[in-house]
Amino acid sequence: MYTETAVFDLLLPGDSRSLKQKRSYVRPIVAMLKKFEVSVAEVGFHDLHGRAQIGVAVVAPDPAQARAVIDTCENQVAGRPEIELLSVKRRLYGDDD
């Protein structure tokens, strides 16, 4: 069994000046990622209006499948025109960890 995690650091548009506006950008991203059968949540920058961190985790029987799912999630987030993906931190955990 393998688990891969990723944390996406996002820069939100300039009109994201309130937590309500921030949620209007974060919620659709979280909903879209859930379609890939991953665990997903906003995990950082809760009090910053223009930034968000979204964490994603997947469990798979082999590392290639785990990597492929996280790759798909990363590509989907990076392809959203309204936000900028600043960085991605990924980690793969296996049976030996």
Contacts in CASP RR format, 6 or more apart in sequence:
PFRMAT RR
TARGET T0000
AUTHOR 0000-0000-0000
METHOD contacts of the structure
MODEL  1
MYTETAVFDLLLPGDSRSLKQKRSYVRPIVAMLKKFEVSVAEVGFHDLHG
RAQIGVAVVAPDPAQARAVIDTCENQVAGRPEIELLSVKRRLYGDDD
1 59 0 8 1.000
1 60 0 8 1.000
1 61 0 8 1.000
1 94 0 8 1.000
1 95 0 8 1.000
2 59 0 8 1.000
2 60 0 8 1.000
2 61 0 8 1.000
2 62 0 8 1.000
2 63 0 8 1.000
2 65 0 8 1.000
2 66 0 8 1.000
2 92 0 8 1.000
2 93 0 8 1.000
2 94 0 8 1.000
2 95 0 8 1.000
3 57 0 8 1.000
3 58 0 8 1.000
3 59 0 8 1.000
3 60 0 8 1.000
3 66 0 8 1.000
3 92 0 8 1.000
3 93 0 8 1.000
3 94 0 8 1.000
4 57 0 8 1.000
4 58 0 8 1.000
4 60 0 8 1.000
4 63 0 8 1.000
4 66 0 8 1.000
4 67 0 8 1.000
4 69 0 8 1.000
4 70 0 8 1.000
4 90 0 8 1.000
4 91 0 8 1.000
4 92 0 8 1.000
4 93 0 8 1.000
5 55 0 8 1.000
5 56 0 8 1.000
5 57 0 8 1.000
5 70 0 8 1.000
5 90 0 8 1.000
5 91 0 8 1.000
5 93 0 8 1.000
6 55 0 8 1.000
6 56 0 8 1.000
6 57 0 8 1.000
6 70 0 8 1.000
6 73 0 8 1.000
6 74 0 8 1.000
6 88 0 8 1.000
6 89 0 8 1.000
6 90 0 8 1.000
6 91 0 8 1.000
7 43 0 8 1.000
7 53 0 8 1.000
7 54 0 8 1.000
7 55 0 8 1.000
7 56 0 8 1.000
7 88 0 8 1.000
7 89 0 8 1.000
8 53 0 8 1.000
8 54 0 8 1.000
8 55 0 8 1.000
8 56 0 8 1.000
8 74 0 8 1.000
8 77 0 8 1.000
8 85 0 8 1.000
8 87 0 8 1.000
8 88 0 8 1.000
9 51 0 8 1.000
9 53 0 8 1.000
9 85 0 8 1.000
9 86 0 8 1.000
9 87 0 8 1.000
9 88 0 8 1.000
9 89 0 8 1.000
10 26 0 8 1.000
10 29 0 8 1.000
10 51 0 8 1.000
10 52 0 8 1.000
10 53 0 8 1.000
10 54 0 8 1.000
10 77 0 8 1.000
10 83 0 8 1.000
10 84 0 8 1.000
10 85 0 8 1.000
10 86 0 8 1.000
11 50 0 8 1.000
11 51 0 8 1.000
11 83 0 8 1.000
11 84 0 8 1.000
11 86 0 8 1.000
12 22 0 8 1.000
12 25 0 8 1.000
12 26 0 8 1.000
12 49 0 8 1.000
12 50 0 8 1.000
12 51 0 8 1.000
12 52 0 8 1.000
12 82 0 8 1.000
12 83 0 8 1.000
13 25 0 8 1.000
13 50 0 8 1.000
13 82 0 8 1.000
13 83 0 8 1.000
14 50 0 8 1.000
15 21 0 8 1.000
16 22 0 8 1.000
16 24 0 8 1.000
16 25 0 8 1.000
16 49 0 8 1.000
16 50 0 8 1.000
17 49 0 8 1.000
17 50 0 8 1.000
18 49 0 8 1.000
19 49 0 8 1.000
21 49 0 8 1.000
22 49 0 8 1.000
22 50 0 8 1.000
22 52 0 8 1.000
25 52 0 8 1.000
25 82 0 8 1.000
25 83 0 8 1.000
26 42 0 8 1.000
26 52 0 8 1.000
26 54 0 8 1.000
29 54 0 8 1.000
29 77 0 8 1.000
29 80 0 8 1.000
29 83 0 8 1.000
30 40 0 8 1.000
30 41 0 8 1.000
30 42 0 8 1.000
30 54 0 8 1.000
32 76 0 8 1.000
33 40 0 8 1.000
33 54 0 8 1.000
33 56 0 8 1.000
33 73 0 8 1.000
33 76 0 8 1.000
33 77 0 8 1.000
34 40 0 8 1.000
36 58 0 8 1.000
36 69 0 8 1.000
36 72 0 8 1.000
36 73 0 8 1.000
36 76 0 8 1.000
37 58 0 8 1.000
37 69 0 8 1.000
38 56 0 8 1.000
38 57 0 8 1.000
38 58 0 8 1.000
38 69 0 8 1.000
38 70 0 8 1.000
38 73 0 8 1.000
39 56 0 8 1.000
39 57 0 8 1.000
39 58 0 8 1.000
40 54 0 8 1.000
40 55 0 8 1.000
40 56 0 8 1.000
40 57 0 8 1.000
41 54 0 8 1.000
41 55 0 8 1.000
42 52 0 8 1.000
42 53 0 8 1.000
42 54 0 8 1.000
42 55 0 8 1.000
43 53 0 8 1.000
43 54 0 8 1.000
43 55 0 8 1.000
44 52 0 8 1.000
44 53 0 8 1.000
45 51 0 8 1.000
45 52 0 8 1.000
45 53 0 8 1.000
54 77 0 8 1.000
56 70 0 8 1.000
56 73 0 8 1.000
58 66 0 8 1.000
58 69 0 8 1.000
58 70 0 8 1.000
59 66 0 8 1.000
60 66 0 8 1.000
60 69 0 8 1.000
63 92 0 8 1.000
63 94 0 8 1.000
66 92 0 8 1.000
67 92 0 8 1.000
70 90 0 8 1.000
74 85 0 8 1.000
74 88 0 8 1.000
77 83 0 8 1.000
77 85 0 8 1.000
78 85 0 8 1.000
79 85 0 8 1.000
END
